[in-house]
Amino acid sequence: MASVYDRHVDLPTFMEGVKKRNPGQDEFVQAVQEVAQDVFDFIEDKEEYHEAQILRRIVEPDRIVSFRVCWEDDNHCVRVQRGWRVQNNNAIGPYKGGIRFHPSVNESVLKFLAFEQTFKNSLTGLPMGGGKGGANFNPKGKSDSEVMRFCQSFMTELYRHIGPDTDVPAGDIGVGAREIGYMFGQYKRITNRWEGVLTGKGTEYGGSKMRPEATGYGAVYFLRNMLQHQGQDVEGKTAVVSGSGNVATHAAEKIVQLGGKVLTLSDSGGFIHDPDGIDQEKIDWVKALKNERRGRISEYVDHFTGASFHEGKRPWDVPCDVALPCATQNELNEAEARELVGNGCMAVAEGANMPTTLEGVKVFHDARILYGPGKAANAGGVAVSGLEMSQNSERISWNHERLGQMLTELMEGIHGKCVEFGEKGGHVDYVRGANIAGFKKVADAMLAFGVM
Ligand code: NDP
């Protein structure tokens, strides 16, 4: 009978062990499964990885900190939230990954995100380990003062676990420029140090140009790389985009700049479909709606005639050439993947993290369409965060043009690695390519350190 300690344990036995050690953590188990199936194949004949139990070690976070976050709302009621930081793996650099504030945040979600982040950061080629953090706090509907008090309280605990050479958090869902500003201010106040401890900062205080655009633009560059590898281009293509936050609006913007037509955007209330195309002016309106007025995407149809709002629905049944899921995890299931493929969708580039379920991914694989998983396609954000760290360390600031060029090259590099490890019989399996390329660098660094 196989045991999890067997050097050559098979995939089902290995996954059984992962499930047992992480009870009820479905998102984490799903993320591990997706990586393990490719990595198993890759390491099969590589004894050094088996001997060092690299796979068992890589699915165990270095450390998880959880803490109480108390704050007072505008009615002077004391509120209690839970915060976390998952420091997953720092083999190739300081922990790096965003902070998410959303009611759905729990340890499983953050562990899956930190795990994915480890391979994504490795793929960028920059020296960054993987981490993720957050709290079950909902900034929606809160006043600026409430958000400030929450962020200050959150940082009052977090600051002791992070640092520019230890762990460098950034934004994610529910954490944008406003929240980063409040958290950076509090870190600076407590430590009396101005240092590059967070990325996604405002450009007035050490933030990098291009960081807000980087994830969305990068996802579209990755899409363009995949299409060009097949002799196609973004120009003239119709695109379905989900979400209406940072990643979605910048992905939509880049599609438009490259001559494509964006048909949809969404939020957790539903999606809007604009058959005339969501052009730059409309995207700017959505950015203001979301960032300044903190409104809902349903308001779009009151301003732009010809568009329709589909309450409680996701946009995947709208026929399109390419799809960009840019909202959240598991927002595209098997049936929706079938709908996309059936309607002729030729490429999917994930702006969000793990937006497609495992069953949905299988549909894309079986149909042999171009499918760029989040850990490759949305790595542009963390890549520019890495460049923000470099600029902070050097006390300089690069211009937009230089950073834009670097982002384009970084995404080309990631695409190239996916092709190198994922091309077989004329078809590129981007999931396999990203998993293996991301894994190999981290695993080889772990081997160099011995058993720890
Ligand atoms: P934002 O908070 O700016 O936007 C999130 C968007 O997703 C909003 O439109 C939100 O709608 C929608 N959304 C959230 N939860 C759900 C849900 N359950 N169902 C439907 N829609 C939902 O976040 P970002 O744009 O920064 O992040 C989006 C995704 O991209 C996440 O998966 C994130 O991890 C990933 N990502 C982000 C990076 C970055 O640089 N920002 C880097 C790499 C990945 P609503 O307002 O209704 O909640």
Boltz pocket constraint, residues with backbone or C-beta under 6 A from the ligand:
constraints:
  - pocket:
      binder: B
      contacts: [[A, 171], [A, 172], [A, 173], [A, 174], [A, 175], [A, 211], [A, 215], [A, 243], [A, 244], [A, 245], [A, 246], [A, 247], [A, 248], [A, 266], [A, 267], [A, 268], [A, 269], [A, 295], [A, 326], [A, 327], [A, 328], [A, 329], [A, 331], [A, 351], [A, 352], [A, 353], [A, 378], [A, 379], [A, 381], [A, 382]]
      max_distance: 6.0
